[in-house]
Each structure stands twice: as structure tokens, then as C-alpha cells.
Amino acid sequence: MNLKVVEIKQQLDQFRVEDGAHLEAFRLQFLSKKSELQELLGEVKNIAPELRKEFGQAVNNLKQYAQELYEQYKNIVESTTPVQISEIDVTRPSTLYSSGSLHPVTIVMNQVCEIFEKIGFSSVSGPDIEDDWHVFSALNFPQDHPARDMQDTFFVNLNPEFLLRTHTSSLQVRTMEQCKPPIRVICPGRVYRNETITARSHCIFHQVEGLYIANDVSFADMKQVLLYFAQEMFGADTKIRLRPSYFPFTEPSAEMDIECKLCSGKGCNVCKFNGWVEILGCGMVDPNVLENCKINSKTYSGYAFGMGIERIAMLKYKINDIRLFFENDLRFLEQFVNE
Ligand code: DAH
């Protein structure tokens, strides 16, 4: 093959055409009367007769190839309308694009965690699919406790030993099994219960669990920390009260109320006309639970608490239907963009 033919073929393949000026340069370089390719065509007649046919064919093919490329580039260049620089108004405000924002549940969950992190708690997480030991047995739930009943718990079909955690208290157990006291953790996470979905309850919601284990931890320590939390979360003038309650894993147990923010304790339909709203459960960790997790209950004591995040968010933002958190309606979610 003639060297010149190979060289021109390479030039053709390397030539980039992106606009009209490039296209014209292409035409001048490969297709004009004065182009090297045209000159090669003129030389065909001077070639020795026995080589002429082969040479002529190669040059003609090359010319045809150049012509085809030119047509293709022409089509492309002509189909893209050039934008005149002068047509662009650089002073025009750019198109506003909407960016996502944190979900109110995430916002409140982060706030709760930050409040406890400020006083030395660290945040831990764990599996949503749990076993009976971590959710119930280690937490001192009797074998026949109603919370194990199919009404409340979602079991895994393939193996009913496994279930979706019904509370984040399972993370107390995991932490105590893995760490030596002193322990000071909070455990945020999603929980699942086989509940009918209504304005006040849902089968999926979120909790933050707290656990403090050390020497000589008292009920008064717990009360002070929970008062600090309530005032950080709901304002410095927030009042709390503790009512006796029952949980298998704490003794004594209590529920904590805050004075209703909507009616300042006078009574309204949010607080069911008693002036107080419940926000969490708490108590001193039952010695059986410590022993189940191989912690000496003679040396150590501790408190634990657990709260529902949706409930806190509903009180904080005056939301009256828990289902709104799970509907992904932008009109609802967009209200929390600046939180
Ligand atoms: N696990 C309880 C629930 O889901 C909440 C709770 C109550 C957690 C008392 C605690 C506690 O750690 O001490 O309702």
C-alpha cells in the first residue's frame, strides 16, 4: 500500500470535527482541489501500468471514505444549533433546584443523641432482626409475657427464633455483653410492632434507648439526667414528673411525663385534660438483667430509659397524626427544611 495513502487515512481518522470551522478545515484538508488526496488522484496516470489499477482503487476508496466522513460531520454540525454568546443573559437568576432535607424523625433523633452526647453518652447501633434472647429473655421477660405474643411481635417466618426488635432495649443487652462498666450509651434505632396503624400508633417507629452502669448509680442520678434532657429538648422552663410503672427489665420502674406545652398544664385534648404528657419509660436496671449479661450486680448498678422518637417529634412540632411521618408527602416534609 502506498505510504501516502496510509498517512492520509490516519490523518482522516484523527481529525476531530466539532463545529462549522472544523468542518471547513476538514473539507480544505481532504476534499479541496489542492488537497494531498486530490494530488494523489492526479498521480494515478503516472503510475506504472501494472500497479496503476491497485493504486487507483486505493486512492479512490480513500476519497470516498473522506467524502462519507465529511457528510456525517456535516449532518452532526448542522443539527446542533449553535448558541450565540450574545443570547446568554448571564445576569438571569439560575434555575432553582430543590434539594432534599432531613426527615423530621432523623432531625429529632439526632437532637436527642446530641443532648446525651454532650454529657458523655456514646451512641451505639445494632441489628433490626434480633433473637429472643436479646429482645426478651435477657431482659427478664417471663416466658409467658404477653409482649412475646404474636399480637405484638413480628417473627421471621423461616425461623421464629428470630424476630424484628420490638424495642431498642435489645441494645442494652448487646452493649453489656460486650463492654465492661462503666457503660454510658444511647442506642437510636427503628423498632417494629404488630400494631394496628392509627393516628397514635404505627407498626414501625423509632426509639432511643439509654443505659448507664457504674458503681453506686442512683435513681436520683437518673432523674437529674432526664430533667436535663427534657429541658434541653423542650425548653428551660419544662417541668417533669415521674410516675411508678412496670417494666420487666427495671426495678423500680417509672414513666416520665412533661407538663403539657400546649396548655401549660391547664388541660387540653393533647394531654387528655390532665396537664401532663408521657414521654419515656425508665428505671433502675434489674439485677437479673445485669447477671444475664455477666455483670456483677453486687458491684454495679445502673439506670436505663427508652423513648419513642415520633412521640417526641409530635409534641415538639405539634403533629397530631403519626402516619404523616411515613407517607412521604413532600408538603409535610418540606416544613422541616430549615430545622
Ligand atoms: N423498652 C420500653 C418500650 O419499648 C421503653 C423502656 C422503658 C426502655 C423503660 C427502658 C426502660 O430502658 O428502662 O416501651
Residues whose N, C-alpha, C, O or C-beta is under 5 A from the ligand:
A	BS01	DAH	T166 H167 S169 G210 F247 T250 G281 C282 G283 A304 F305 G306
